[in-house]
């Protein structure tokens, strides 16, 4: 049975699931009724962070145009341009045992493509969530529903996997940003 998290909660992942190696991080969302004349395209991205909380190189920023990182241990499974239908809209596969030791945190974010130009924000998004699934058997281990607390934000840091005493844990962050993907990229030490 999955553990349901609230914003700010942290939970053991590998300690409570011995032998867990391959996980799928599923991210999902729906758009509210929107009549702005533009498509509404949300994108997931991943930042592989070192001990200083920064990406060591551009290759540590994983998204639909750079789908693989961390020596192949983190794989973005592709861009869903509509978010329609039930289930995960975008997924990222992680082989926890193969993540290089220099990577301390794996941060998952959702941004709205061209949000400023299109007049879009997360106040127009509903039912957003992150979940972690054991790839071996399909069991949902962790679920974090983000709620409807956002209004003008154009980027969300959903949560992060992080190392603690040789084990992997998950932190439900749920922080919104203005400035879209560009502000996240800068915060994590990369040039726009």
Steps between C-alpha positions, in 0.01 A plus 500: 500500500634841403603760756313826438715803577423860584717798411826491695482135600801274450492125480751215467490332163770233489523430873131403520515318164814282518638405160319783322712606204288611204224753552270701277413853606164583347385860472142588414273801460183630340433846368194687618268653248719739303396718210814697422537387141823306562581138573586426860826299508651397831847345511680299763870541553762363735802668658788281619664690784838467668576562870487878438142472366603581143519321167868432427441514123222564248468122460362493858183672378269224369197581283340397169795633293764346732319188620787305660746592772705375794681242285166365377345454845236774450274489192222742405245295306375777270288811466120487528377819337136480611482342846173342396376169632535318828828392657849641484557772242879470502732249664864482601673168564777490759743217577585599858795261526669651193468871584859631526614582853559864405124549463346568841151609395269434205245783474176463302329807357202585280495815290253657258647540152497867388283587802571874502436545128179297520370654822494162677580401859451220751177658622358346180630152586322242715562149631880524481694225673822304518521133576776245532441150368712188539578422135543127571141440613308822425426566868442865588725575797456875551243751383505876544195700388599864465158653559370828361721746690651667196390808307758701306785246505635367169733233640473250786766304682295194581742298709842344521674173555801545724769289662508464879735259678537284190124477439265689267218711642228712339413857601160643396592862424210659307660844451383734226719739303437792271724533196437148373774260404758777463482587871543134601794451264674804652424391858663165432820657366457491123497775238177566315 
